[in-house]
């Protein structure tokens, strides 16, 4: 089984920042993080962040990116997406999960993650994000969610 060279990422090039940083150009990135619990994370075409974890699944479309300045190694991004959690959260007070099953249900909603991304080594990046969330089953409650992860460019 082999990969064509067009599928694999190019080796990253060191940038001129005070903290080491690299340019990593790849259509596919995979790794691990904490988003929907402990998660397998990925990024497609530098535009879509994906997370599949212990507690659920999430997908976000990155619509805006930028750099603070040329000396900082971080880039920032803004995205919009959704999540679905299957952790059977109890709502409206529960005693016995078998007798109060109508109070247990899965969470889902929309979120707007804002994050920082750092290409800290050739083909490697790490990210952290904070997202305001509208949780639909909880009467449209507004919450905040955070995520952190590390990815490898394929």
VMD Tcl script that builds the backbone (N, CA, C; Angstrom):
set m [mol new atoms 462]
animate dup $m
set s [atomselect $m all]
$s set {name element resname resid chain x y z} {
  {N N UNK 1 A 0.855 -1.178 0.000}
  {CA C UNK 1 A 0.000 0.000 0.000}
  {C C UNK 1 A 0.893 1.231 0.000}
  {N N UNK 2 A 0.744 2.071 -0.951}
  {CA C UNK 2 A 1.562 3.267 -1.019}
  {C C UNK 2 A 0.723 4.505 -1.200}
  {N N UNK 3 A 1.315 5.620 -0.896}
  {CA C UNK 3 A 0.654 6.909 -1.052}
  {C C UNK 3 A 1.344 7.662 -2.168}
  {N N UNK 4 A 0.580 8.357 -2.960}
  {CA C UNK 4 A 1.204 9.211 -3.958}
  {C C UNK 4 A 1.755 10.437 -3.251}
  {N N UNK 5 A 2.790 11.006 -3.794}
  {CA C UNK 5 A 3.408 12.158 -3.145}
  {C C UNK 5 A 2.493 13.368 -3.121}
  {N N UNK 6 A 1.492 13.417 -3.987}
  {CA C UNK 6 A 0.577 14.556 -3.978}
  {C C UNK 6 A -0.354 14.527 -2.772}
  {N N UNK 7 A -0.536 13.350 -2.149}
  {CA C UNK 7 A -1.407 13.236 -0.985}
  {C C UNK 7 A -0.666 13.640 0.287}
  {N N UNK 8 A 0.630 13.373 0.345}
  {CA C UNK 8 A 1.402 13.649 1.550}
  {C C UNK 8 A 1.750 15.124 1.662}
  {N N UNK 9 A 1.883 15.583 2.883}
  {CA C UNK 9 A 2.218 16.984 3.136}
  {C C UNK 9 A 3.678 17.248 2.808}
  {N N UNK 10 A 3.956 18.466 2.402}
  {CA C UNK 10 A 5.339 18.891 2.230}
  {C C UNK 10 A 5.956 19.109 3.594}
  {N N UNK 11 A 7.275 18.957 3.669}
  {CA C UNK 11 A 7.963 19.270 4.917}
  {C C UNK 11 A 7.778 20.749 5.213}
  {N N UNK 12 A 7.478 21.074 6.444}
  {CA C UNK 12 A 7.263 22.466 6.828}
  {C C UNK 12 A 8.535 23.284 6.735}
  {N N UNK 13 A 8.384 24.559 6.521}
  {CA C UNK 13 A 9.497 25.488 6.425}
  {C C UNK 13 A 9.487 26.384 7.652}
  {N N UNK 14 A 10.652 26.564 8.276}
  {CA C UNK 14 A 10.769 27.398 9.476}
  {C C UNK 14 A 10.462 28.837 9.109}
  {N N UNK 15 A 9.618 29.496 9.909}
  {CA C UNK 15 A 9.288 30.900 9.675}
  {C C UNK 15 A 10.169 31.779 10.538}
  {N N UNK 16 A 10.101 33.073 10.313}
  {CA C UNK 16 A 10.943 34.029 11.027}
  {C C UNK 16 A 10.176 34.615 12.214}
  {N N UNK 17 A 9.848 33.779 13.191}
  {CA C UNK 17 A 9.168 34.241 14.397}
  {C C UNK 17 A 10.095 34.061 15.582}
  {N N UNK 18 A 9.830 34.797 16.670}
  {CA C UNK 18 A 10.689 34.708 17.847}
  {C C UNK 18 A 10.611 33.331 18.500}
  {N N UNK 19 A 9.454 32.708 18.477}
  {CA C UNK 19 A 9.286 31.326 18.934}
  {C C UNK 19 A 9.225 30.464 17.681}
  {N N UNK 20 A 9.891 29.302 17.666}
  {CA C UNK 20 A 9.888 28.485 16.444}
  {C C UNK 20 A 8.483 28.206 15.919}
  {N N UNK 21 A 8.338 28.353 14.621}
  {CA C UNK 21 A 7.071 28.092 13.953}
  {C C UNK 21 A 7.374 27.644 12.531}
  {N N UNK 22 A 6.455 26.913 11.940}
  {CA C UNK 22 A 6.649 26.360 10.608}
  {C C UNK 22 A 5.412 26.610 9.758}
  {N N UNK 23 A 5.604 26.617 8.456}
  {CA C UNK 23 A 4.454 26.605 7.558}
  {C C UNK 23 A 4.179 25.149 7.229}
  {N N UNK 24 A 2.997 24.690 7.513}
  {CA C UNK 24 A 2.600 23.311 7.231}
  {C C UNK 24 A 1.415 23.338 6.286}
  {N N UNK 25 A 1.654 22.943 5.058}
  {CA C UNK 25 A 0.584 22.931 4.065}
  {C C UNK 25 A 0.162 21.496 3.798}
  {N N UNK 26 A -1.055 21.177 4.174}
  {CA C UNK 26 A -1.583 19.842 3.958}
  {C C UNK 26 A -3.098 19.914 3.885}
  {N N UNK 27 A -3.675 19.064 3.058}
  {CA C UNK 27 A -5.131 18.996 2.973}
  {C C UNK 27 A -5.734 18.178 4.097}
  {N N UNK 28 A -4.914 17.331 4.740}
  {CA C UNK 28 A -5.432 16.432 5.771}
  {C C UNK 28 A -4.535 16.444 7.002}
  {N N UNK 29 A -5.153 16.604 8.166}
  {CA C UNK 29 A -4.448 16.529 9.447}
  {C C UNK 29 A -5.257 15.634 10.376}
  {N N UNK 30 A -4.572 14.784 11.152}
  {CA C UNK 30 A -5.242 13.935 12.138}
  {C C UNK 30 A -4.477 13.997 13.447}
  {N N UNK 31 A -5.185 13.779 14.550}
  {CA C UNK 31 A -4.531 13.797 15.847}
  {C C UNK 31 A -5.486 13.460 16.965}
  {N N UNK 32 A -5.121 13.907 18.163}
  {CA C UNK 32 A -5.907 13.660 19.362}
  {C C UNK 32 A -6.123 14.961 20.105}
  {N N UNK 33 A -7.185 15.018 20.851}
  {CA C UNK 33 A -7.462 16.213 21.629}
  {C C UNK 33 A -8.573 15.982 22.625}
  {N N UNK 34 A -8.960 17.051 23.264}
  {CA C UNK 34 A -10.091 17.052 24.180}
  {C C UNK 34 A -11.096 18.069 23.665}
  {N N UNK 35 A -12.172 17.579 23.079}
  {CA C UNK 35 A -13.246 18.422 22.570}
  {C C UNK 35 A -14.572 17.824 23.013}
  {N N UNK 36 A -14.953 16.706 22.463}
  {CA C UNK 36 A -16.138 15.957 22.894}
  {C C UNK 36 A -15.649 14.835 23.803}
  {N N UNK 37 A -15.034 15.183 24.911}
  {CA C UNK 37 A -14.312 14.215 25.726}
  {C C UNK 37 A -12.981 13.959 25.041}
  {N N UNK 38 A -12.326 12.840 25.372}
  {CA C UNK 38 A -11.099 12.477 24.665}
  {C C UNK 38 A -11.482 12.145 23.234}
  {N N UNK 39 A -10.827 12.784 22.258}
  {CA C UNK 39 A -11.308 12.740 20.876}
  {C C UNK 39 A -10.204 12.460 19.871}
  {N N UNK 40 A -10.593 11.847 18.772}
  {CA C UNK 40 A -9.788 11.827 17.558}
  {C C UNK 40 A -10.201 13.079 16.803}
  {N N UNK 41 A -9.221 13.902 16.431}
  {CA C UNK 41 A -9.525 15.169 15.767}
  {C C UNK 41 A -8.893 15.185 14.381}
  {N N UNK 42 A -9.421 16.018 13.527}
  {CA C UNK 42 A -8.884 16.152 12.190}
  {C C UNK 42 A -9.212 17.503 11.598}
  {N N UNK 43 A -8.514 17.807 10.518}
  {CA C UNK 43 A -8.798 19.034 9.779}
  {C C UNK 43 A -8.718 18.712 8.294}
  {N N UNK 44 A -9.681 19.204 7.531}
  {CA C UNK 44 A -9.730 18.990 6.093}
  {C C UNK 44 A -9.554 20.313 5.365}
  {N N UNK 45 A -8.591 20.368 4.464}
  {CA C UNK 45 A -8.374 21.508 3.573}
  {C C UNK 45 A -8.210 22.838 4.318}
  {N N UNK 46 A -7.727 22.811 5.544}
  {CA C UNK 46 A -7.549 24.014 6.373}
  {C C UNK 46 A -8.848 24.781 6.559}
  {N N UNK 47 A -9.989 24.115 6.390}
  {CA C UNK 47 A -11.288 24.782 6.477}
  {C C UNK 47 A -12.283 24.099 7.403}
  {N N UNK 48 A -12.144 22.798 7.641}
  {CA C UNK 48 A -13.127 22.057 8.437}
  {C C UNK 48 A -12.418 21.325 9.574}
  {N N UNK 49 A -12.794 21.636 10.807}
  {CA C UNK 49 A -12.301 20.913 11.978}
  {C C UNK 49 A -13.328 19.859 12.372}
  {N N UNK 50 A -12.846 18.647 12.654}
  {CA C UNK 50 A -13.711 17.532 13.024}
  {C C UNK 50 A -13.251 16.936 14.345}
  {N N UNK 51 A -14.194 16.435 15.120}
  {CA C UNK 51 A -13.878 15.801 16.398}
  {C C UNK 51 A -14.855 14.655 16.642}
  {N N UNK 52 A -14.316 13.485 16.962}
  {CA C UNK 52 A -15.116 12.319 17.323}
  {C C UNK 52 A -14.570 11.797 18.637}
  {N N UNK 53 A -15.365 11.915 19.699}
  {CA C UNK 53 A -14.844 11.586 21.014}
  {C C UNK 53 A -15.735 10.701 21.850}
  {N N UNK 54 A -15.300 10.500 23.096}
  {CA C UNK 54 A -16.044 9.686 24.061}
  {C C UNK 54 A -17.477 10.170 24.227}
  {N N UNK 55 A -17.651 11.485 24.236}
  {CA C UNK 55 A -18.946 12.067 24.584}
  {C C UNK 55 A -19.760 12.553 23.399}
  {N N UNK 56 A -19.173 12.585 22.188}
  {CA C UNK 56 A -19.945 13.082 21.062}
  {C C UNK 56 A -19.106 13.370 19.835}
  {N N UNK 57 A -19.701 14.122 18.924}
  {CA C UNK 57 A -19.081 14.465 17.657}
  {C C UNK 57 A -19.310 15.953 17.393}
  {N N UNK 58 A -18.357 16.591 16.695}
  {CA C UNK 58 A -18.491 18.010 16.349}
  {C C UNK 58 A -17.830 18.269 14.999}
  {N N UNK 59 A -18.332 19.270 14.298}
  {CA C UNK 59 A -17.749 19.717 13.037}
  {C C UNK 59 A -17.899 21.230 12.965}
  {N N UNK 60 A -16.826 21.905 12.537}
  {CA C UNK 60 A -16.818 23.364 12.457}
  {C C UNK 60 A -16.205 23.805 11.137}
  {N N UNK 61 A -16.797 24.806 10.500}
  {CA C UNK 61 A -16.280 25.397 9.271}
  {C C UNK 61 A -15.521 26.672 9.624}
  {N N UNK 62 A -14.245 26.740 9.243}
  {CA C UNK 62 A -13.405 27.909 9.519}
  {C C UNK 62 A -13.662 28.947 8.432}
  {N N UNK 63 A -14.237 30.087 8.823}
  {CA C UNK 63 A -14.569 31.112 7.834}
  {C C UNK 63 A -13.633 32.311 7.866}
  {N N UNK 64 A -12.760 32.404 8.874}
  {CA C UNK 64 A -11.869 33.554 8.983}
  {C C UNK 64 A -10.586 33.137 9.683}
  {N N UNK 65 A -9.428 33.528 9.124}
  {CA C UNK 65 A -8.131 33.243 9.746}
  {C C UNK 65 A -7.245 34.473 9.634}
  {N N UNK 66 A -6.216 34.531 10.463}
  {CA C UNK 66 A -5.282 35.643 10.397}
  {C C UNK 66 A -4.111 35.469 11.338}
  {N N UNK 67 A -3.169 36.405 11.261}
  {CA C UNK 67 A -2.000 36.445 12.147}
  {C C UNK 67 A -2.055 37.725 12.957}
  {N N UNK 68 A -1.573 37.640 14.202}
  {CA C UNK 68 A -1.506 38.839 15.039}
  {C C UNK 68 A -0.421 39.774 14.526}
  {N N UNK 69 A 0.786 39.254 14.344}
  {CA C UNK 69 A 1.877 39.975 13.693}
  {C C UNK 69 A 2.914 38.953 13.242}
  {N N UNK 70 A 3.936 39.407 12.546}
  {CA C UNK 70 A 4.911 38.493 11.949}
  {C C UNK 70 A 5.825 37.827 12.967}
  {N N UNK 71 A 5.964 38.383 14.169}
  {CA C UNK 71 A 6.869 37.816 15.170}
  {C C UNK 71 A 6.219 36.759 16.053}
  {N N UNK 72 A 4.899 36.727 16.111}
  {CA C UNK 72 A 4.210 35.717 16.917}
  {C C UNK 72 A 3.973 34.458 16.084}
  {N N UNK 73 A 4.162 33.296 16.671}
  {CA C UNK 73 A 4.031 32.056 15.899}
  {C C UNK 73 A 2.593 31.595 15.704}
  {N N UNK 74 A 1.645 32.237 16.355}
  {CA C UNK 74 A 0.258 31.779 16.328}
  {C C UNK 74 A -0.530 32.396 15.178}
  {N N UNK 75 A -1.469 31.633 14.676}
  {CA C UNK 75 A -2.507 32.183 13.819}
  {C C UNK 75 A -3.819 32.033 14.579}
  {N N UNK 76 A -4.781 32.859 14.256}
  {CA C UNK 76 A -6.088 32.775 14.910}
  {C C UNK 76 A -7.127 32.366 13.874}
  {N N UNK 77 A -8.226 31.851 14.367}
  {CA C UNK 77 A -9.312 31.480 13.461}
  {C C UNK 77 A -10.659 31.664 14.137}
  {N N UNK 78 A -11.667 31.852 13.311}
  {CA C UNK 78 A -13.064 31.904 13.753}
  {C C UNK 78 A -13.829 30.904 12.895}
  {N N UNK 79 A -14.719 30.169 13.536}
  {CA C UNK 79 A -15.462 29.141 12.809}
  {C C UNK 79 A -16.883 29.048 13.339}
  {N N UNK 80 A -17.690 28.299 12.640}
  {CA C UNK 80 A -19.070 28.056 13.059}
  {C C UNK 80 A -19.376 26.583 12.791}
  {N N UNK 81 A -20.122 25.973 13.697}
  {CA C UNK 81 A -20.413 24.558 13.518}
  {C C UNK 81 A -21.447 24.050 14.488}
  {N N UNK 82 A -21.426 22.759 14.660}
  {CA C UNK 82 A -22.391 22.129 15.541}
  {C C UNK 82 A -21.794 20.944 16.260}
  {N N UNK 83 A -22.544 20.445 17.250}
  {CA C UNK 83 A -22.099 19.289 18.014}
  {C C UNK 83 A -23.297 18.429 18.375}
  {N N UNK 84 A -23.006 17.176 18.656}
  {CA C UNK 84 A -24.009 16.234 19.145}
  {C C UNK 84 A -23.325 15.384 20.210}
  {N N UNK 85 A -23.841 15.407 21.422}
  {CA C UNK 85 A -23.273 14.637 22.529}
  {C C UNK 85 A -24.191 13.485 22.882}
  {N N UNK 86 A -23.600 12.328 23.116}
  {CA C UNK 86 A -24.385 11.145 23.480}
  {C C UNK 86 A -24.050 10.666 24.880}
  {N N UNK 87 A -23.760 11.580 25.774}
  {CA C UNK 87 A -23.349 11.196 27.125}
  {C C UNK 87 A -24.519 11.040 28.095}
  {N N UNK 88 A -25.755 11.071 27.610}
  {CA C UNK 88 A -26.948 10.880 28.442}
  {C C UNK 88 A -26.975 11.800 29.654}
  {N N UNK 89 A -26.870 13.078 29.416}
  {CA C UNK 89 A -26.907 14.067 30.478}
  {C C UNK 89 A -28.295 14.128 31.105}
  {N N UNK 90 A -28.327 14.266 32.409}
  {CA C UNK 90 A -29.595 14.383 33.130}
  {C C UNK 90 A -30.033 15.843 33.132}
  {N N UNK 91 A -31.284 16.096 32.810}
  {CA C UNK 91 A -31.840 17.440 32.794}
  {C C UNK 91 A -33.087 17.477 33.666}
  {N N UNK 92 A -33.339 18.600 34.276}
  {CA C UNK 92 A -34.538 18.822 35.093}
  {C C UNK 92 A -34.621 17.920 36.316}
  {N N UNK 93 A -33.489 17.555 36.880}
  {CA C UNK 93 A -33.470 16.756 38.104}
  {C C UNK 93 A -33.812 15.303 37.853}
  {N N UNK 94 A -32.914 14.423 38.206}
  {CA C UNK 94 A -33.125 12.994 38.002}
  {C C UNK 94 A -32.765 12.245 39.271}
  {N N UNK 95 A -33.458 11.200 39.519}
  {CA C UNK 95 A -33.143 10.330 40.636}
  {C C UNK 95 A -32.641 9.003 40.113}
  {N N UNK 96 A -33.522 8.215 39.567}
  {CA C UNK 96 A -33.202 6.904 39.033}
  {C C UNK 96 A -33.281 6.974 37.508}
  {N N UNK 97 A -32.169 6.665 36.802}
  {CA C UNK 97 A -32.189 6.797 35.344}
  {C C UNK 97 A -33.182 5.867 34.655}
  {N N UNK 98 A -33.564 4.755 35.297}
  {CA C UNK 98 A -34.530 3.844 34.672}
  {C C UNK 98 A -35.961 4.357 34.818}
  {N N UNK 99 A -36.273 4.998 35.947}
  {CA C UNK 99 A -37.625 5.505 36.172}
  {C C UNK 99 A -37.824 6.915 35.622}
  {N N UNK 100 A -36.727 7.671 35.509}
  {CA C UNK 100 A -36.807 9.056 35.039}
  {C C UNK 100 A -36.208 9.190 33.647}
  {N N UNK 101 A -36.392 8.220 32.782}
  {CA C UNK 101 A -35.722 8.210 31.485}
  {C C UNK 101 A -36.147 9.365 30.588}
  {N N UNK 102 A -37.324 9.947 30.818}
  {CA C UNK 102 A -37.740 11.069 29.979}
  {C C UNK 102 A -36.949 12.331 30.292}
  {N N UNK 103 A -36.162 12.351 31.374}
  {CA C UNK 103 A -35.312 13.496 31.693}
  {C C UNK 103 A -33.885 13.319 31.165}
  {N N UNK 104 A -33.587 12.154 30.621}
  {CA C UNK 104 A -32.268 11.897 30.056}
  {C C UNK 104 A -32.358 11.998 28.540}
  {N N UNK 105 A -31.466 12.781 27.946}
  {CA C UNK 105 A -31.425 12.850 26.495}
  {C C UNK 105 A -30.073 13.381 26.065}
  {N N UNK 106 A -29.796 13.249 24.812}
  {CA C UNK 106 A -28.527 13.684 24.264}
  {C C UNK 106 A -28.578 15.171 23.952}
  {N N UNK 107 A -27.426 15.813 24.079}
  {CA C UNK 107 A -27.328 17.248 23.818}
  {C C UNK 107 A -26.897 17.488 22.375}
  {N N UNK 108 A -27.358 18.585 21.808}
  {CA C UNK 108 A -26.912 19.027 20.498}
  {C C UNK 108 A -27.081 20.535 20.437}
  {N N UNK 109 A -26.344 21.139 19.518}
  {CA C UNK 109 A -26.457 22.581 19.399}
  {C C UNK 109 A -25.491 23.156 18.386}
  {N N UNK 110 A -25.443 24.464 18.353}
  {CA C UNK 110 A -24.544 25.198 17.464}
  {C C UNK 110 A -23.486 25.887 18.305}
  {N N UNK 111 A -22.340 26.117 17.690}
  {CA C UNK 111 A -21.238 26.772 18.399}
  {C C UNK 111 A -20.439 27.625 17.432}
  {N N UNK 112 A -19.718 28.585 17.991}
  {CA C UNK 112 A -18.879 29.496 17.208}
  {C C UNK 112 A -17.488 29.513 17.846}
  {N N UNK 113 A -16.622 28.542 17.493}
  {CA C UNK 113 A -15.289 28.478 18.094}
  {C C UNK 113 A -14.350 29.569 17.582}
  {N N UNK 114 A -13.615 30.148 18.515}
  {CA C UNK 114 A -12.515 31.069 18.227}
  {C C UNK 114 A -11.265 30.406 18.779}
  {N N UNK 115 A -10.192 30.351 17.965}
  {CA C UNK 115 A -9.038 29.603 18.435}
  {C C UNK 115 A -7.708 30.135 17.968}
  {N N UNK 116 A -6.660 29.538 18.539}
  {CA C UNK 116 A -5.276 29.792 18.168}
  {C C UNK 116 A -4.681 28.498 17.645}
  {N N UNK 117 A -3.866 28.604 16.599}
  {CA C UNK 117 A -3.213 27.451 15.998}
  {C C UNK 117 A -1.719 27.740 15.932}
  {N N UNK 118 A -0.893 26.742 16.267}
  {CA C UNK 118 A 0.560 26.922 16.253}
  {C C UNK 118 A 1.192 25.725 15.569}
  {N N UNK 119 A 1.874 25.966 14.461}
  {CA C UNK 119 A 2.650 24.942 13.764}
  {C C UNK 119 A 4.021 24.877 14.427}
  {N N UNK 120 A 4.134 24.085 15.495}
  {CA C UNK 120 A 5.324 24.102 16.341}
  {C C UNK 120 A 6.474 23.267 15.800}
  {N N UNK 121 A 6.225 22.402 14.844}
  {CA C UNK 121 A 7.271 21.585 14.231}
  {C C UNK 121 A 6.837 21.245 12.812}
  {N N UNK 122 A 7.792 20.769 12.034}
  {CA C UNK 122 A 7.466 20.383 10.674}
  {C C UNK 122 A 6.400 19.293 10.696}
  {N N UNK 123 A 5.266 19.552 10.039}
  {CA C UNK 123 A 4.108 18.658 9.918}
  {C C UNK 123 A 3.260 18.547 11.188}
  {N N UNK 124 A 3.576 19.259 12.248}
  {CA C UNK 124 A 2.817 19.177 13.502}
  {C C UNK 124 A 2.216 20.527 13.848}
  {N N UNK 125 A 0.979 20.518 14.345}
  {CA C UNK 125 A 0.394 21.742 14.877}
  {C C UNK 125 A -0.424 21.406 16.112}
  {N N UNK 126 A -0.625 22.410 16.933}
  {CA C UNK 126 A -1.465 22.289 18.116}
  {C C UNK 126 A -2.434 23.463 18.109}
  {N N UNK 127 A -3.560 23.275 18.761}
  {CA C UNK 127 A -4.559 24.338 18.775}
  {C C UNK 127 A -5.269 24.365 20.117}
  {N N UNK 128 A -5.855 25.506 20.398}
  {CA C UNK 128 A -6.719 25.691 21.558}
  {C C UNK 128 A -7.867 26.577 21.094}
  {N N UNK 129 A -9.071 26.286 21.565}
  {CA C UNK 129 A -10.216 27.099 21.143}
  {C C UNK 129 A -11.230 27.232 22.264}
  {N N UNK 130 A -11.985 28.314 22.191}
  {CA C UNK 130 A -13.081 28.588 23.115}
  {C C UNK 130 A -14.307 28.905 22.267}
  {N N UNK 131 A -15.448 28.312 22.637}
  {CA C UNK 131 A -16.637 28.463 21.798}
  {C C UNK 131 A -17.867 28.796 22.620}
  {N N UNK 132 A -18.522 29.927 22.320}
  {CA C UNK 132 A -19.863 30.114 22.860}
  {C C UNK 132 A -20.795 29.117 22.165}
  {N N UNK 133 A -21.710 28.546 22.939}
  {CA C UNK 133 A -22.550 27.452 22.462}
  {C C UNK 133 A -24.005 27.736 22.789}
  {N N UNK 134 A -24.882 27.429 21.858}
  {CA C UNK 134 A -26.319 27.413 22.150}
  {C C UNK 134 A -26.728 25.948 22.204}
  {N N UNK 135 A -27.060 25.497 23.405}
  {CA C UNK 135 A -27.455 24.116 23.646}
  {C C UNK 135 A -28.964 24.019 23.439}
  {N N UNK 136 A -29.390 23.377 22.366}
  {CA C UNK 136 A -30.797 23.376 21.967}
  {C C UNK 136 A -31.719 22.678 22.970}
  {N N UNK 137 A -31.416 21.463 23.447}
  {CA C UNK 137 A -32.378 20.810 24.345}
  {C C UNK 137 A -32.592 21.531 25.674}
  {N N UNK 138 A -31.641 22.305 26.113}
  {CA C UNK 138 A -31.747 23.013 27.392}
  {C C UNK 138 A -32.395 24.378 27.222}
  {N N UNK 139 A -33.487 24.455 26.517}
  {CA C UNK 139 A -34.199 25.720 26.313}
  {C C UNK 139 A -33.287 26.805 25.763}
  {N N UNK 140 A -32.420 26.428 24.853}
  {CA C UNK 140 A -31.493 27.353 24.201}
  {C C UNK 140 A -30.570 28.040 25.199}
  {N N UNK 141 A -30.076 27.284 26.168}
  {CA C UNK 141 A -29.101 27.819 27.113}
  {C C UNK 141 A -27.813 28.156 26.387}
  {N N UNK 142 A -27.165 29.243 26.798}
  {CA C UNK 142 A -25.872 29.625 26.252}
  {C C UNK 142 A -24.796 29.162 27.223}
  {N N UNK 143 A -23.801 28.461 26.704}
  {CA C UNK 143 A -22.692 27.943 27.490}
  {C C UNK 143 A -21.394 28.270 26.766}
  {N N UNK 144 A -20.277 27.875 27.380}
  {CA C UNK 144 A -18.977 27.960 26.730}
  {C C UNK 144 A -18.332 26.587 26.758}
  {N N UNK 145 A -17.684 26.226 25.662}
  {CA C UNK 145 A -16.939 24.982 25.567}
  {C C UNK 145 A -15.520 25.311 25.151}
  {N N UNK 146 A -14.584 24.478 25.576}
  {CA C UNK 146 A -13.181 24.654 25.228}
  {C C UNK 146 A -12.660 23.369 24.597}
  {N N UNK 147 A -11.617 23.500 23.808}
  {CA C UNK 147 A -10.985 22.335 23.186}
  {C C UNK 147 A -9.495 22.595 23.049}
  {N N UNK 148 A -8.733 21.522 23.070}
  {CA C UNK 148 A -7.286 21.581 22.863}
  {C C UNK 148 A -6.880 20.309 22.142}
  {N N UNK 149 A -5.886 20.407 21.250}
  {CA C UNK 149 A -5.489 19.212 20.530}
  {C C UNK 149 A -4.164 19.366 19.815}
  {N N UNK 150 A -3.711 18.255 19.265}
  {CA C UNK 150 A -2.473 18.199 18.497}
  {C C UNK 150 A -2.751 17.370 17.246}
  {N N UNK 151 A -2.200 17.812 16.094}
  {CA C UNK 151 A -2.474 17.137 14.823}
  {C C UNK 151 A -1.188 16.964 14.022}
  {N N UNK 152 A -1.188 15.944 13.185}
  {CA C UNK 152 A -0.088 15.648 12.275}
  {C C UNK 152 A -0.589 15.794 10.844}
  {N N UNK 153 A 0.188 16.478 10.013}
  {CA C UNK 153 A -0.178 16.679 8.606}
  {C C UNK 153 A 0.197 15.447 7.794}
  {N N UNK 154 A -0.779 14.868 7.130}
  {CA C UNK 154 A -0.537 13.669 6.314}
  {C C UNK 154 A 0.013 14.028 4.954}
}
mol reanalyze $m
mol bondsrecalc $m
mol representation Tube
mol addrep $m
